[in-house]
Amino acid sequence: MYNLLITADDDAWDESHYLYDKSRYLEYTHEEISSIFKPLSSKNKKILITYPCLFMYEGKKSDAKVGYLTAIKERGRNFLIEYKIIEDIPPIPFSSIESILLLLDIRDWEMNRTHWAVKDENLFERLISENLIDVSYNISKNKYEKPTSKKNNKNKIKNVQEFISKIFSLEKKITFEVFYRGYSDKNKYKLEPSIFRKDEAGNYIYLDNEHILYRELIVSNSSDFTSDNYTLDKLVRMQHYSLPTRLLDITSNPLIALYFACKTKYEEEGEVILFSIKRTDIKYFDSDTASCLANLARLPKHEKDSIDFKDENFNKQVSIKRLTHFIREEKSFFEPKIIADDLRKIICVKSKQSNDRISSQSGAFLLYGIDAILNEKGTNDIKVTRVTVINKETILRELDLLNINESTVFPYIENSAKYVASKYKFNKTT
């Protein structure tokens, strides 16, 4: 295992420290490894520090360097890494290392992206085999210990009554509103919208073509979007039709979330996640901040990547002017005064109840900005509590008695027909 650290900043690896945006951590990292190191716990930091590092530059420029991390610290939305270059190992020209990029699990397009990946390869073994470093620099292979997550069994429920009791027992503040989301497999899913999902090799599946997905669905189904005034309205409808978007569904009804935690994968533990959010932080469908974030979906990837959040003339950048143009299509009096940090936020939005499914599921959404990451343990703005769900089939039967079932959660005639047929089909055991 080794850390691959790539930057676009000239001479960055001549220093002793570097600041990585948290969103760039574990990009282009295989899913199995990413799931282990995603929570950057104290134990995981200690493990990562034992791995050697390959320090490289974007655009295949400048020499690569070899070293190791000495510290990993959190700094707001960033990770501060401190490191030391091994001085006895001379810098390696990119032309020399290019031939073994595949052996080091470095994809060619990775060289155009600032990020921090963790690779399942023996760095020193590969470099030595190509005579890029002297054999005397070989370091014994570090023993890799897979972290075992400690599960909190006291938050495990096996029937609806226990679930409701657990919900009522949790502290609630009058200035906060609580939303819920259910997952059928607590070990598989992350708190990220579908547009940010990656394949097993760590590549974004949809993100690069977000603006094309948005336009193609409107082109092929334009009549369905005629009543939508805002881009957010369109994204909500796209989400409803299962197009990947930067929205994450949440609900104000805990029983709906419990239903989703139980409806599939009966053999796996499900999970209901509670999000506690200040009422003053909750936005509505016509919010200016929501318009700014929603219209990011219309910007091509290269324009989003070109945004300089530290630019004093932030609103004069070409990408921001283009974003403002999109916003003004729905809000003609919008002032070109976008706050840079707003574009990297995660906000809670209550949308219009524009279809039966949103109404029946008491729907709201978390809307993600550029490179936005919701810590699995929550943030200062969004408090997260988790409840593990077992005994799913029993819970589904109990929910049915409360009129929470496929027919009411997905209120379409085909789903109602499916539910009725299933409920009244012949069963020789009864």
Secondary structure, 3 states (H helix, E strand, C coil): CEEEEEECCCCHHHCCEEEEEHHHECCCCCHHHHHHHCCCCHHHHHHHHCCEEEEEEHHHCCCEEEEEEEEEEEECCEEEEEEEECCCCCCECHHHHHHHCCCCCCCHHHHHCCEEEEECCCHHHHHHHCCCCCHHHCCCCCCCCCCCCCCCHHHEECCHHHHHHHHHHCCCCCCEEEEEEEECCCCCCCCCCHHHCECCCCCECCHHHHHHHHHHHHHHCHHHHCCCCCHHHHHHHHHHCCCCCCEEEEECCHHHHHHHHHCCCCCCCEEEEEEEEEHHHCEECCCHHHHHHHHHHHCCHHHHHCCCCCCCCHHHCHHHHHHHHHHHHHCCCCCCCCCHHHHHCEEEEECCCCCHHHHHCCEEEEEECCCCCCCCCECCCEEEEEEEECCHHHHHHHHHHCCCCHHHHCCCHHHHHHHHHHHCCCCCCC
